[in-house]
Amino acid sequence: MVYWVYMLKCSDGSFYIGQTSDLELRLYQHHQRYFPKCYTASRLPVSLVYQTSFESRYSALARERQIKKWSRKKKQALVDGDWAELSNLAKSKN
C-alpha cells in the first residue's frame, strides 16, 4: 500500500498538511467539506501544492509531523522546489 503526505494551499493563503492512503478520495473529502470541523472546511477552495509517497504509514506520519513544524517560508520553499532556500532555512535558527 502507498501512503501519501500532501500539502494544500487554502483560500486564505495558509497551508494544510495531511497524510492518507487514498489521496484522490481525501482531496474529494476536503472539497466536499466531508469533515465539517476540519481546518480546510472554512478555507475553501483549496489546491494541492505538494505530494510525496511512502511505503509505510509510519514513514508518512513522521514526514507529516516534520513538515507541520516548519515555518511558512520553509513550507513555501518545499512547494516551490527551491532546494537551496530550503537548505538555507533548515540551517537558520530564526
N, C-alpha and C positions, 0 to 999 in steps of 0.2 A: 504494500500500500504506500502511496505517496502522501506526504503531509506538506502543506503549504504555509508559509509565512507571507503575509501580504500587508501592504500599506495603502490606505485610501486617503485621498485628499478631500476634505469636506468643503461644503459651500462657504464656510466661514474662514477657510484657509488653514484650518487645523488638520493634523494627521491622526488617523486611527490605525493602529497596528493590531493584527489578529492572526490566528492560525486555525487551519481547518484541514480536513481530509478531502473535502469536496469544494474546491474554490468556486466553481460556477454556481452551485447551489447557494453557497454563503453570500456571494455577491447579489444574487437574486433576493435573498432574505434581507440584506441591507437595503436594497432599493425598494422593497415592498414594506418596509418597517415591520418585518415579521416579529422582531423583538422590540416592542414599543419603548422600552426603557433603555435600550442600547444607546451608546454615545452618538451614533450616527443618525438615529431616528429623527432627531430635531435639527440635523445639519445636512439634509439632502438638498441637492443631489451630491453624490459622492463619485469620485472617479478612482479607478485602480491605477496607482502610480508605481508600484513595486511589487514584485512577487519572486519567491525563490522556493525551491522544493527540497525536501529532506526525506530520507528513508525511514526515519523513526519519529514518533510523536515527541519523544524526549528531546531530540535534537531541535525540532521545530519550536517546541516550547522554550527551550534555552535561548534560541535566537530571538524569538518574540520578546522575551523578557529583557534581553540585551538591548534591542532597538528601542523599546519603550523608555529606557533610562536615558537615552541620548537627547541632546539638545535639539531644538528645531533646526538649527543650522546644519548639524551633523546628519539629521534625517534628510534634509533637502539635498545635501551633497550625495547621499546614497541614491536618492531618486534621480538626481542628475547624472549619476555615474561619474562624478568628479572624484576620482580616487586620490588625487593629490590633496584636494581640500579635505577629504575625509581623513586622510593620514595626518594632515596638519591639525585638524580639530581633535583627533584622538590624542595627539601629543600635548595639546594645550590644556592648561589647568582651569581655564575660565569657561 
